């Protein structure tokens, strides 16, 4: 058990296999020195969250297209899909995938 506490639930943190964990939240915790380090550590997780939102929107639009028969509505859905797919490609590049 460490002297530091979980920022989410305030439980004492533990070190397990070289990593710091909250036994209550069952999540890995990273201790940082300043805001710049916190930003650097959290950025990959934030980008992953953005990527997941983009994928959800692509799936939502694809489902909508599947049940749509109006050509004008399909055109709009297709344009929106193009925008979200471009966003997906860009976020993947940023994440290095």
N, C-alpha and C positions, 0 to 999 in steps of 0.2 A: 504494500500500500504506500502511496506517495503522499507528500504533504499538499499537493495541488488537488483542486476539486473540479468536477465537470462543470463547464459553463452552462450546460442546459439544465441539469438537475441538482447540481451542487454535491453530488456523491463523491467520496474520495476516489481518486484515480488509482489504477494499478498498472504495473508494468508486466507484460506478458509476451514472451518470445521477442524481446527487444522493442516492443511497441507499447504505447500508452493507451489504455482502454478505460472506458467507463463501464463498470459491471452492471449498472442499472439500465443505461441506455443501450448497452451492448454495441457500442460504436467506438471506433478508433478516435483518439483525440491527439491533435498536434499542438504542442506548446510553442508559441512564437514570441519573439522579443518586441516587435513593433508592428505598426499598421502595414508597412511595406511588406514585411515578411508574411503577415496574415493574408494580404492580397495575393501574393505569389502562391501561397499554399492553397488558397481557396479557388483560384482561377480555373484550374482544370475541372473541378466539381461544378462550378457555375456554367462553364461551357458545355459540359455534359448535360446539365439540366436544360439549357437552351436547345441543344440537339434533340433531346427527348420531346420537347414541346413542338419543335418543327416536324418531327416524325408523326406525332399525334395529329397535327394539322393535315399532313399529307394523307394519312389514313382516313381521316374524317372526310376530306374532299373526294377521295377515291370511292368511298362508300356512297357519298352523295351522287357522284357521277353514275354509279351503277344503277341507281333507281330513277335517274332523270332521263326523260325522252325529248324534252324541248331543246332544239338545236341552239337557240340563243343562250339558254341556261348552261348547256354543256360547254359552249364557247367560254363563258365566264368562268366556269369551274376549271376548264383547261388552262386559262390564263393564270388563275390563282395557283393551280398546281405548278405551273412553270416558275412562278415567283418563289413558292416554298421549296421546290427542288433546287433552285439556284441558291437559296439560303442554306439548304442542307449541304450542298457542295462547299460553300464558303466556310461554314462552321467546321466541316471535316478537315479542310485545309488548315484552319487556325489551330485545331486540336492535333494536327499532325497525323491524321488517319488516312 
